[in-house]
Amino acid sequence: MIGSACRIAKKRKIAKTQPLKSTNFHISQQSRFESLANADENTKESADVHQRVHPKPPPIFVHGVTDYPKMIQALETVVEAEQFKTKAMANNVTKINVNTTETYRTVVRFMKDSNII
């Protein structure tokens, strides 16, 4: 048997367990989630408020920006400076990231009213 593989059978150990002796101990039948079911109504209402997560609005790309500081000043007249961030990119493109959906709607409405692409 030089060219063929030899298989060696492994012996399995059989575990011998002894039956449990009956002892007098107490097993708790309380669910670990039972305390959550007994929460008062105020906790449930505040949990509902925290579960609503608003997705971050998509960035706004403005093409053909030739005067970057003037565009920033125009945006600051519509929304607060803390509500948006801008980044100048290649080919006169500016990327505007806003924090909230309300700010996003305000900036987009301003861009449409001003005929800015």
Secondary structure, DSSP 8 states (H G I E B T S, - for coil): --SS---------------------------TTHHHHT--HHHHHHHHHHH--------EEEE--S-HHHHHHHHHHHS-GGGEEEEEETTTEEEEEESSHHHHHHHHHHHHHTT--
